[in-house]
């Protein structure tokens, strides 16, 4: 039996720094998805987690060779699968 979380993905916020992940689903409305799309954060894209700040701080990721920082709430809505 496939675990429910495996089918839906892992929130980006739970991936450790240094790990690569593929975006499999983005939870949110059209406006939120459009905002991420402008940043290059789209389903199917492979990203790398650079840092996770403690105490509910932001997360720095690398997308298309560009580093950017996103809020923890935003990262919670980006579901990924780990890429080896």
PyMOL CGO cylinders between C-alpha atoms (Angstrom):
from pymol import cmd
from pymol.cgo import CYLINDER

trace = [
    CYLINDER, 0.00, 0.00, 0.00, 1.36, 3.42, -0.97, 0.3, 1, 1, 1, 1, 1, 1,
    CYLINDER, 1.36, 3.42, -0.97, 1.53, 5.92, 1.87, 0.3, 1, 1, 1, 1, 1, 1,
    CYLINDER, 1.53, 5.92, 1.87, -0.77, 8.93, 1.37, 0.3, 1, 1, 1, 1, 1, 1,
    CYLINDER, -0.77, 8.93, 1.37, 2.12, 11.38, 1.83, 0.3, 1, 1, 1, 1, 1, 1,
    CYLINDER, 2.12, 11.38, 1.83, 4.15, 9.60, -0.88, 0.3, 1, 1, 1, 1, 1, 1,
    CYLINDER, 4.15, 9.60, -0.88, 1.33, 10.07, -3.39, 0.3, 1, 1, 1, 1, 1, 1,
    CYLINDER, 1.33, 10.07, -3.39, 0.86, 13.73, -2.51, 0.3, 1, 1, 1, 1, 1, 1,
    CYLINDER, 0.86, 13.73, -2.51, 4.50, 14.66, -1.97, 0.3, 1, 1, 1, 1, 1, 1,
    CYLINDER, 4.50, 14.66, -1.97, 6.48, 16.13, 0.88, 0.3, 1, 1, 1, 1, 1, 1,
    CYLINDER, 6.48, 16.13, 0.88, 6.22, 19.83, 1.73, 0.3, 1, 1, 1, 1, 1, 1,
    CYLINDER, 6.22, 19.83, 1.73, 9.33, 21.65, 0.54, 0.3, 1, 1, 1, 1, 1, 1,
    CYLINDER, 9.33, 21.65, 0.54, 9.75, 23.02, 4.06, 0.3, 1, 1, 1, 1, 1, 1,
    CYLINDER, 9.75, 23.02, 4.06, 10.60, 19.47, 5.28, 0.3, 1, 1, 1, 1, 1, 1,
    CYLINDER, 10.60, 19.47, 5.28, 13.47, 18.84, 2.83, 0.3, 1, 1, 1, 1, 1, 1,
    CYLINDER, 13.47, 18.84, 2.83, 16.97, 19.27, 4.34, 0.3, 1, 1, 1, 1, 1, 1,
    CYLINDER, 16.97, 19.27, 4.34, 19.52, 21.73, 2.93, 0.3, 1, 1, 1, 1, 1, 1,
    CYLINDER, 19.52, 21.73, 2.93, 21.73, 20.34, 0.18, 0.3, 1, 1, 1, 1, 1, 1,
    CYLINDER, 21.73, 20.34, 0.18, 18.99, 18.03, -1.11, 0.3, 1, 1, 1, 1, 1, 1,
    CYLINDER, 18.99, 18.03, -1.11, 17.47, 18.24, -4.60, 0.3, 1, 1, 1, 1, 1, 1,
    CYLINDER, 17.47, 18.24, -4.60, 13.75, 17.76, -5.13, 0.3, 1, 1, 1, 1, 1, 1,
    CYLINDER, 13.75, 17.76, -5.13, 11.24, 17.72, -8.00, 0.3, 1, 1, 1, 1, 1, 1,
    CYLINDER, 11.24, 17.72, -8.00, 8.09, 19.79, -7.62, 0.3, 1, 1, 1, 1, 1, 1,
    CYLINDER, 8.09, 19.79, -7.62, 5.11, 17.48, -8.03, 0.3, 1, 1, 1, 1, 1, 1,
    CYLINDER, 5.11, 17.48, -8.03, 2.22, 19.68, -6.89, 0.3, 1, 1, 1, 1, 1, 1,
    CYLINDER, 2.22, 19.68, -6.89, 1.54, 23.24, -5.79, 0.3, 1, 1, 1, 1, 1, 1,
    CYLINDER, 1.54, 23.24, -5.79, -1.34, 23.77, -3.37, 0.3, 1, 1, 1, 1, 1, 1,
    CYLINDER, -1.34, 23.77, -3.37, -3.05, 27.10, -3.86, 0.3, 1, 1, 1, 1, 1, 1,
    CYLINDER, -3.05, 27.10, -3.86, -5.12, 29.30, -6.08, 0.3, 1, 1, 1, 1, 1, 1,
    CYLINDER, -5.12, 29.30, -6.08, -4.43, 30.71, -9.51, 0.3, 1, 1, 1, 1, 1, 1,
    CYLINDER, -4.43, 30.71, -9.51, -2.79, 33.86, -8.13, 0.3, 1, 1, 1, 1, 1, 1,
    CYLINDER, -2.79, 33.86, -8.13, -0.39, 31.92, -5.92, 0.3, 1, 1, 1, 1, 1, 1,
    CYLINDER, -0.39, 31.92, -5.92, 0.55, 29.55, -8.74, 0.3, 1, 1, 1, 1, 1, 1,
    CYLINDER, 0.55, 29.55, -8.74, 1.04, 32.48, -11.12, 0.3, 1, 1, 1, 1, 1, 1,
    CYLINDER, 1.04, 32.48, -11.12, 3.36, 34.20, -8.64, 0.3, 1, 1, 1, 1, 1, 1,
    CYLINDER, 3.36, 34.20, -8.64, 5.46, 31.03, -8.34, 0.3, 1, 1, 1, 1, 1, 1,
    CYLINDER, 5.46, 31.03, -8.34, 5.42, 30.57, -12.12, 0.3, 1, 1, 1, 1, 1, 1,
    CYLINDER, 5.42, 30.57, -12.12, 6.96, 34.03, -12.56, 0.3, 1, 1, 1, 1, 1, 1,
    CYLINDER, 6.96, 34.03, -12.56, 9.75, 32.91, -10.18, 0.3, 1, 1, 1, 1, 1, 1,
    CYLINDER, 9.75, 32.91, -10.18, 10.32, 29.72, -12.23, 0.3, 1, 1, 1, 1, 1, 1,
    CYLINDER, 10.32, 29.72, -12.23, 8.79, 27.48, -9.56, 0.3, 1, 1, 1, 1, 1, 1,
    CYLINDER, 8.79, 27.48, -9.56, 6.54, 25.13, -11.53, 0.3, 1, 1, 1, 1, 1, 1,
    CYLINDER, 6.54, 25.13, -11.53, 5.48, 21.49, -11.37, 0.3, 1, 1, 1, 1, 1, 1,
    CYLINDER, 5.48, 21.49, -11.37, 8.14, 19.18, -12.78, 0.3, 1, 1, 1, 1, 1, 1,
    CYLINDER, 8.14, 19.18, -12.78, 11.01, 21.59, -12.03, 0.3, 1, 1, 1, 1, 1, 1,
    CYLINDER, 11.01, 21.59, -12.03, 14.00, 20.27, -10.05, 0.3, 1, 1, 1, 1, 1, 1,
    CYLINDER, 14.00, 20.27, -10.05, 15.16, 22.61, -7.30, 0.3, 1, 1, 1, 1, 1, 1,
    CYLINDER, 15.16, 22.61, -7.30, 17.90, 22.51, -4.68, 0.3, 1, 1, 1, 1, 1, 1,
    CYLINDER, 17.90, 22.51, -4.68, 17.39, 23.53, -1.07, 0.3, 1, 1, 1, 1, 1, 1,
    CYLINDER, 17.39, 23.53, -1.07, 20.27, 25.80, -0.04, 0.3, 1, 1, 1, 1, 1, 1,
    CYLINDER, 20.27, 25.80, -0.04, 19.34, 26.82, 3.53, 0.3, 1, 1, 1, 1, 1, 1,
    CYLINDER, 19.34, 26.82, 3.53, 16.46, 26.55, 5.99, 0.3, 1, 1, 1, 1, 1, 1,
    CYLINDER, 16.46, 26.55, 5.99, 16.48, 29.26, 8.62, 0.3, 1, 1, 1, 1, 1, 1,
    CYLINDER, 16.48, 29.26, 8.62, 15.46, 28.21, 12.14, 0.3, 1, 1, 1, 1, 1, 1,
    CYLINDER, 15.46, 28.21, 12.14, 12.42, 29.42, 14.06, 0.3, 1, 1, 1, 1, 1, 1,
    CYLINDER, 12.42, 29.42, 14.06, 10.00, 29.45, 11.12, 0.3, 1, 1, 1, 1, 1, 1,
    CYLINDER, 10.00, 29.45, 11.12, 12.38, 31.54, 9.04, 0.3, 1, 1, 1, 1, 1, 1,
    CYLINDER, 12.38, 31.54, 9.04, 12.62, 31.60, 5.23, 0.3, 1, 1, 1, 1, 1, 1,
    CYLINDER, 12.62, 31.60, 5.23, 14.07, 28.95, 2.95, 0.3, 1, 1, 1, 1, 1, 1,
    CYLINDER, 14.07, 28.95, 2.95, 16.65, 29.64, 0.24, 0.3, 1, 1, 1, 1, 1, 1,
    CYLINDER, 16.65, 29.64, 0.24, 16.37, 27.52, -2.89, 0.3, 1, 1, 1, 1, 1, 1,
    CYLINDER, 16.37, 27.52, -2.89, 18.10, 27.39, -6.26, 0.3, 1, 1, 1, 1, 1, 1,
    CYLINDER, 18.10, 27.39, -6.26, 15.91, 27.29, -9.37, 0.3, 1, 1, 1, 1, 1, 1,
    CYLINDER, 15.91, 27.29, -9.37, 17.31, 27.49, -12.92, 0.3, 1, 1, 1, 1, 1, 1,
    CYLINDER, 17.31, 27.49, -12.92, 20.70, 28.45, -11.50, 0.3, 1, 1, 1, 1, 1, 1,
    CYLINDER, 20.70, 28.45, -11.50, 19.25, 31.36, -9.51, 0.3, 1, 1, 1, 1, 1, 1,
    CYLINDER, 19.25, 31.36, -9.51, 19.10, 31.47, -5.72, 0.3, 1, 1, 1, 1, 1, 1,
    CYLINDER, 19.10, 31.47, -5.72, 15.96, 32.92, -4.16, 0.3, 1, 1, 1, 1, 1, 1,
    CYLINDER, 15.96, 32.92, -4.16, 14.41, 33.05, -0.73, 0.3, 1, 1, 1, 1, 1, 1,
    CYLINDER, 14.41, 33.05, -0.73, 10.79, 32.11, -0.08, 0.3, 1, 1, 1, 1, 1, 1,
    CYLINDER, 10.79, 32.11, -0.08, 8.74, 32.22, 3.08, 0.3, 1, 1, 1, 1, 1, 1,
    CYLINDER, 8.74, 32.22, 3.08, 8.06, 29.10, 5.10, 0.3, 1, 1, 1, 1, 1, 1,
    CYLINDER, 8.06, 29.10, 5.10, 4.30, 29.37, 4.47, 0.3, 1, 1, 1, 1, 1, 1,
    CYLINDER, 4.30, 29.37, 4.47, 4.90, 29.42, 0.73, 0.3, 1, 1, 1, 1, 1, 1,
    CYLINDER, 4.90, 29.42, 0.73, 7.31, 26.47, 0.98, 0.3, 1, 1, 1, 1, 1, 1,
    CYLINDER, 7.31, 26.47, 0.98, 4.67, 24.51, 2.93, 0.3, 1, 1, 1, 1, 1, 1,
    CYLINDER, 4.67, 24.51, 2.93, 2.38, 24.65, -0.14, 0.3, 1, 1, 1, 1, 1, 1,
    CYLINDER, 2.38, 24.65, -0.14, 5.02, 23.32, -2.57, 0.3, 1, 1, 1, 1, 1, 1,
    CYLINDER, 5.02, 23.32, -2.57, 4.93, 19.51, -2.57, 0.3, 1, 1, 1, 1, 1, 1,
    CYLINDER, 4.93, 19.51, -2.57, 8.01, 17.69, -3.82, 0.3, 1, 1, 1, 1, 1, 1,
    CYLINDER, 8.01, 17.69, -3.82, 9.68, 14.32, -4.18, 0.3, 1, 1, 1, 1, 1, 1,
    CYLINDER, 9.68, 14.32, -4.18, 13.34, 13.83, -3.33, 0.3, 1, 1, 1, 1, 1, 1,
    CYLINDER, 13.34, 13.83, -3.33, 15.70, 13.41, -6.29, 0.3, 1, 1, 1, 1, 1, 1,
    CYLINDER, 15.70, 13.41, -6.29, 18.77, 11.23, -5.75, 0.3, 1, 1, 1, 1, 1, 1,
]
cmd.load_cgo(trace, "trace")
